[in-house]
């Protein structure tokens, strides 16, 4: 294979990677735990947090805070899993590039 063909293949691979990353970044992910729902884009920017206050007692504020934390962390894990699934074919064993 000549150098021009290799460069062209590398450019195509780079373009494919950027397109896959853009698709992930624009995807909205959602996670719900009990009465807390969180949405975030693939770039890990939180879009919304919804709390069904009708299900909350006044003395449960600490539990609500913990539930929000758990819900967001699980959502970030979902985004990481999707990123690894889509980008893993490009990174081939080099985690953490995206």
Backbone as a ProteinNet text record, in pm:
[ID]
protein_1_A
[PRIMARY]
XXXXXXXXXXXXXXXXXXXXXXXXXXXXXXXXXXXXXXXXXXXXXXXXXXXXXXXXXXXXXXXXXXXXXXXXXXXXXXXXXXXXXXXXXXXXXXXXXX
[TERTIARY]
85.9	0	89.9	59.6	142.8	101.1	185.8	164.3	36.9	2.8	-119.2	-243.8	-243.5	-357.7	-369.2	-256.8	-258.3	-310.5	-268.8	-315.2	-465.2	-510.8	-653.2	-734.1	-683.4	-751.7	-752.9	-642.8	-635.6	-733.3	-744.6	-838.3	-983	-1012	-1147.4	-1176.5	-1080.5	-1098	-1120.7	-1045.3	-1061.7	-1200.6	-1245.2	-1378.2	-1486.9	-1472.6	-1569.8	-1573.7	-1456	-1449.1	-1518.8	-1494.3	-1554.7	-1706.3	-1752.9	-1897	-1961.1	-1894.5	-1946.7	-1950	-1844.8	-1840.3	-1949.5	-1971.9	-2076.8	-2214.1	-2235.3	-2362.9	-2385.3	-2280.9	-2291.5	-2320.5	-2245.2	-2261	-2401.6	-2468	-2600.5	-2714.8	-2682.6	-2783.6	-2824.3	-2953.7	-3002.6	-3023.6	-2959	-2969.8	-3058.4	-3128.6	-3216.5	-3202.5	-3206.1	-3207.3	-3308.9	-3386.3	-3489	-3471.1	-3477.2	-3474.7	-3587.9	-3681.7	-3794.2	-3861.9	-3847	-3915.3	-3820.6	-3700.1	-3602.8	-3570.8	-3580.8	-3544.8	-3443.1	-3334.7	-3229.1	-3204.4	-3190.1	-3153.9	-3023.3	-2936.7	-2810.4	-2776	-2702.2	-2652.6	-2525.9	-2482.3	-2363.9	-2236.5	-2238.8	-2122.7	-2123.5	-2217	-2232.7	-2280.4	-2345.7	-2409.7	-2553.4	-2588.9	-2722.6	-2824.9	-2927	-3034.3	-3147.4	-3182.7	-3292.4	-3289.8	-3347.3	-3370.8	-3516.9	-3590.7	-3732.6	-3753	-3825.6	-3855.9	-4007.3	-4064	-4206.7	-4230.2	-4254.7	-4261.3	-4382.7	-4479.5	-4596	-4558.7	-4444.8	-4401.5	-4300.9	-4274.5	-4171.9	-4235.5	-4187.4	-4225.9	-4127.4	-4167.1	-4082.7	-3950.3	-3951.5	-3831.2	-3740.1	-3768.1	-3691.1	-3591.8	-3560.1	-3473.3	-3336.1	-3276.3	-3144.2	-3150.9	-3258.8	-3276	-3290	-3360.8	-3377.4	-3241.2	-3160.3	-3026.7	-2942.5	-2947	-2872.8	-2924.4	-3054.4	-3114.8	-3075	-3069.3	-3025	-2880.8	-2796.9	-2656.7	-2642.8	-2713	-2706.7	-2759.9	-2868.7	-2929.6	-2834.9	-2770.9	-2676.5	-2555.8	-2501.3	-2384.6	-2416.1	-2533.8	-2572.9	-2591.6	-2643.3	-2659.9	-2524.1	-2426.6	-2291.7	-2231.9	-2258.7	-2212.5	-2276	-2405.5	-2472.4	-2405	-2372.4	-2306.3	-2168.8	-2093.3	-1962.1	-1974.3	-2074.1	-2094.1	-2124.3	-2211.6	-2246.5	-2125.6	-2049.2	-1928.7	-1829.5	-1808	-1715.3	-1765.4	-1897	-1954.5	-1931	-1954.9	-1943.1	-1799.9	-1720.2	-1584.9	-1479.5	-1516.6	-1420.9	-1355.4	-1427.7	-1369.6	-1257.9	-1256.2	-1150.7	-1033.4	-1062.2	-957	-886.6	-950.4	-894.5	-806.6	-869.1	-796.3	-729	-753.1	-696.2	-809.4	-861.6	-974.9	-939.9	-1042.4	-1023.2	-988.6	-989.7	-957.2	-1070.7	-1194	-1308	-1381.5
-118.3	0	123.7	218	338.1	440.3	539.5	638.6	720	749.5	825.9	746.4	620.3	536.4	527.4	517.1	512.4	643.2	754.8	885.4	900.6	856.6	865.4	778.8	659.6	570.8	632.7	693.9	758.1	875	952.6	1064.9	1015.6	906.8	850.6	801.2	734	685.2	801.7	908.2	1025.5	1086.2	1096.2	1151.4	1062.7	930.6	837.4	850.9	863.8	880.7	1009	1116.8	1245	1240.1	1172.9	1158.8	1076.5	968	884.9	964.5	1040.1	1121	1227.6	1289.7	1391.1	1328.2	1208.1	1138.5	1110.5	1065.6	1040.5	1170.4	1275.3	1403.4	1460.1	1434.6	1490	1399.9	1277.8	1184.8	1223.5	1220.7	1249.1	1116.8	1103.5	985.5	1021.1	921.8	947	834.2	871.1	772.7	816.9	720.9	750.6	656.9	715.3	639.4	691.1	605.3	641.3	767.6	880.1	1003.6	1107.1	1064.7	1156.3	1108	1197.2	1167.5	1271.7	1222.7	1311.5	1281.2	1388.1	1375.5	1450.5	1389.8	1453.8	1414.5	1501.2	1467.2	1383.7	1323.9	1239.5	1312.2	1444	1521.9	1545.5	1478.9	1480.2	1613.9	1692.7	1815.5	1781.3	1811.5	1780.4	1866.7	1803.1	1872.5	1909.8	1814.6	1842.1	1745.1	1792.5	1709.5	1729.9	1621.5	1627.1	1550.4	1611.7	1548.4	1550.1	1433.2	1421.4	1449.3	1575.7	1616.5	1558.8	1511.4	1451.1	1321.9	1262.7	1138.2	1160.5	1285.5	1317.3	1367.3	1312.5	1361.9	1471.9	1562.1	1674.7	1628.9	1520.2	1475.2	1387.4	1378.2	1292.9	1369.2	1492.5	1575	1510.9	1456.8	1394.1	1275.4	1198.1	1086	1135.3	1244.9	1302.6	1342.8	1407.9	1450	1328.4	1222.4	1100.5	1035.6	1036	976.7	1052.7	1183.4	1264.2	1228.6	1217.8	1183.7	1047.7	948.6	813.9	813.7	882.9	887.4	950	1059.2	1126.5	1037.3	975.5	889.4	771	710.9	600.8	649.3	769.6	826.7	847.5	897.1	916	781.1	676.4	542	496	525.9	491	559.8	687.2	762.2	701.8	668.8	606.2	473.8	392.1	263.2	281.2	376.6	401.1	453.8	541.1	595	482.9	396.3	284.3	190.3	167.2	78.5	134.5	263.8	323.2	359.7	397.9	445	335.6	225.2	119.3	62.5	59.1	5.2	94.8	220.6	312.1	312.4	294.9	303.3	170.5	59.5	-75.2	-97.1	-99.7	-130.1	-13.8	106.3	225.4	305.5	262.2	330.4	471.4	553.9	687.8	793.1	759.6	858.9	956.3	916.6	1004.2	1029
0	0	0	-86.9	-93.4	12.1	29.7	136.3	113.6	-11.2	-39.5	1.4	-27.9	8.7	160.9	229.8	376	434.2	377.7	425.5	401.9	287.1	255.9	352.3	382.7	475.5	616.1	657.2	788.7	796.8	690.2	687.9	696.9	627.1	633.7	775.4	836.6	973.1	1069	1053.6	1139.5	1120.7	996.7	969.5	1030.5	1016.9	1075.4	1227.6	1289.6	1435.3	1478.7	1408.5	1443.9	1426.9	1322.5	1301.8	1413.3	1453.8	1562.4	1692.5	1720.6	1843.2	1841.2	1727.3	1715	1740.2	1686.8	1707.6	1856.2	1925.2	2069.1	2142.8	2112.1	2181.1	2167.8	2055.6	2030.9	2079.5	2118.1	2167.8	2309.6	2338.3	2472.8	2545.4	2659.5	2744.5	2863	2917.6	3031.8	3133.3	3259.4	3366.4	3470.8	3522.3	3622.4	3740.8	3859.4	3984.3	4069.6	4100.1	4185.9	4134.9	4202.3	4163.5	4105.2	4062.9	4002.4	3861.2	3764	3625.5	3577.9	3517.4	3469.9	3322.6	3242.8	3101.9	3079.9	2995.2	2959.8	2817.4	2750.9	2618	2633.9	2526.1	2527.5	2564.9	2556.5	2599	2750	2818.7	2964.6	3019.9	2938.3	2983.9	3022.2	3146.6	3196.5	3123.7	3070.5	3000.3	3095.9	3184.2	3276.4	3393.7	3503.4	3620.9	3658.9	3666.7	3703	3832.8	3924.5	4052.5	4070.5	4095.1	4120.3	4268.8	4301.7	4442.4	4515.6	4443.6	4508.6	4581	4543.4	4605.2	4718.7	4752.3	4852.2	4981.7	5091	5223.2	5263.3	5349.1	5391.1	5453.4	5527.3	5596.7	5509.6	5381.4	5291.7	5204.5	5238.7	5154.4	5132.4	5235.7	5221	5125.9	5135.2	5044.4	4899.7	4880.4	4746.4	4691	4772	4726.9	4687.7	4769.2	4737.6	4609.8	4592.2	4473.6	4347.1	4355.5	4241	4205.7	4305.9	4283.7	4216.3	4267	4209.8	4067	4043.8	3910.7	3808.8	3846.5	3755.3	3729	3832.9	3813.4	3723.2	3739.4	3651	3507.7	3492.5	3358.9	3292.8	3367.5	3312.3	3271.2	3349.3	3311.9	3181.4	3161.7	3035.5	2918	2936	2829	2800.6	2906	2887.9	2813.6	2849.1	2782.9	2634.5	2602.9	2462.3	2385.3	2448.5	2384.6	2356.9	2453.6	2435.1	2325.7	2323.2	2221.9	2081.4	2064.9	1931.8	1895	1992.7	1963.1	1982.6	2048.2	2075.9	1951.6	1842.5	1719.7	1666.5	1708.3	1666.1	1764.1	1891.7	1992.9	2014.5	1982.7	1989.8	2111.4	2226.9	2348.8	2416.2	2369.7	2433.4	2495.5	2610.9	2673	2717.8	2730.4	2783.8	2680.1	2552.8	2451.4	2427.6	2463.7	2440.8	2566.9
[MASK]
++++++++++++++++++++++++++++++++++++++++++++++++++++++++++++++++++++++++++++++++++++++++++++++++++

